[in-house]
Amino acid sequence: MGYYQYCKPANTEETLKWGFKLLDQEGKGQVFLEDAIEALQTSLDMTPEEVTCIFKQADQNDKGYITYGKEE
């Protein structure tokens, strides 16, 4: 007999908020490239170049940090 486990699919919005909070080291609503590199190298074995590429796509205003949601 097989094993079946029902799992509720992850809510993408909640997952993004949770991930952002993990990267937001200072709790100021901003994630800096250095923090993203450190966290994603450790947790996902990403290279600094891979993280930088993704970060630059998210940092469209070239502020040096990314925020979650609307920035005031």
C-alpha positions in Angstrom: 0.0 0.0 0.0 1.3 3.4 -1.0 1.7 6.4 1.3 -0.2 9.6 0.5 0.1 12.8 2.3 -2.0 15.8 1.6 -0.1 19.1 1.6 -1.7 22.5 1.2 0.2 24.3 -1.6 2.3 27.2 -0.4 0.8 30.6 -0.6 3.2 32.5 -2.9 2.5 35.9 -1.2 3.1 34.4 2.3 6.3 32.6 1.1 7.7 35.8 -0.4 7.0 37.8 2.8 8.6 35.1 4.9 11.7 35.0 2.6 12.0 38.7 2.6 11.9 38.9 6.4 14.7 36.3 6.6 16.9 38.4 4.3 16.0 41.7 6.0 18.8 41.5 8.6 18.2 44.9 10.1 14.4 44.7 10.1 14.1 48.0 8.2 12.2 46.7 5.2 15.3 46.7 3.0 17.5 43.9 1.7 21.0 44.8 0.6 23.0 42.8 -1.9 25.6 41.7 0.7 22.8 40.2 2.9 21.2 38.5 -0.1 24.5 37.0 -1.2 25.4 35.7 2.3 21.9 34.1 2.8 21.5 32.6 -0.6 25.0 31.2 -0.8 24.4 29.4 2.5 20.9 28.3 2.0 20.7 27.6 -1.8 24.4 27.2 -2.7 24.1 30.1 -5.2 27.1 31.9 -6.4 27.6 35.6 -5.8 27.2 36.2 -9.5 23.9 34.4 -9.6 22.6 36.4 -6.6 23.8 39.6 -8.0 22.1 39.0 -11.4 18.7 38.3 -9.6 19.2 41.2 -7.2 19.9 43.7 -10.0 16.7 42.6 -11.7 14.7 43.3 -8.5 16.6 46.6 -7.9 15.2 48.4 -10.9 15.8 51.9 -9.5 19.5 51.0 -8.7 19.1 52.1 -5.1 21.4 49.3 -3.8 18.6 47.6 -1.9 15.3 46.0 -2.5 12.0 46.4 -0.6 8.9 44.3 -0.4 5.7 45.9 -1.5 5.2 49.6 -2.1 7.9 51.9 -0.8 6.8 55.2 0.7 
